[in-house]
Amino acid sequence: MVVRGRTLIALFVADVVIFVLSNVVTETSAHPGTASNILWVVFLIGFVALIVLCVVAAVQSMRSRRASA
């Protein structure tokens, strides 16, 4: 099994932290831009990765159920 529940949870937590950081940087910076934009892009990449890994986990789960049936 490539994807485990702990991996998905860790990626979700990291993604939430990056999202919060990007918003904090935007609100507290005199010139919001570069740092918040970089954090926003990293958040989006993590979000897409989370979706892809959830789909992979679902496919793996279906395959293991079919193999055992």
N, C-alpha and C positions, 0 to 999 in steps of 0.2 A: 504494500500500500504506500503510494507516494505521498498522499495528502492525509494528514491526521487532524483531529479536532484541535489539538493544542496549537498546531501551526496556524490554522485559521483564526483561532482566538488571538494569538500573538500578533498576527498581521492586522487584525481588526483593531486591537488596542493601539498598536503603533500608528495606524492610519488616523485614529481619533486624536491622538496626541499631536500628530503633524498638522491636522486640520485646526486644532485649537491654537497651536503655535502660529500658524499662518494668520489667523484672525487677530491674535494678540499683537503680533508684529505690525499688522496693518493699523491697528487702533493706537498703538503707542509710538509709532515712528513719525518723525517730523516729515520725512519724505518716503512714504510707503511706496514700494515698488519692487526693487530687485529681490530683497530677501523674502518678502511675502509672495512674490510671483514664483520664486524657486520652490518655496514650501508648498504652494498651491499645486504646482506641477508634480512634485513628489507625492502629494496626497492623491492626485488623480491617477498617477501610475500605480500606487498602492491599491486604490479602489478597484481599478481594472484587474489587477493581479488577484485581488480577493474574489472578484466575480468569476474569473477564469478558474481559480483553484476550487471554488465551490462547485462549479460545473464538473470539473475533473473528479472531485470527491463523489458527486452524485452518480457519475458514470461508473466509477470503480465500485460503488456500493451495489448498483444494479447488476454489474457483471459478476460480482461475488455471490449475489443471491441466485442468479441464473445457474452458476456453476455448481452450487450446493443443492439445487432442486433436482 
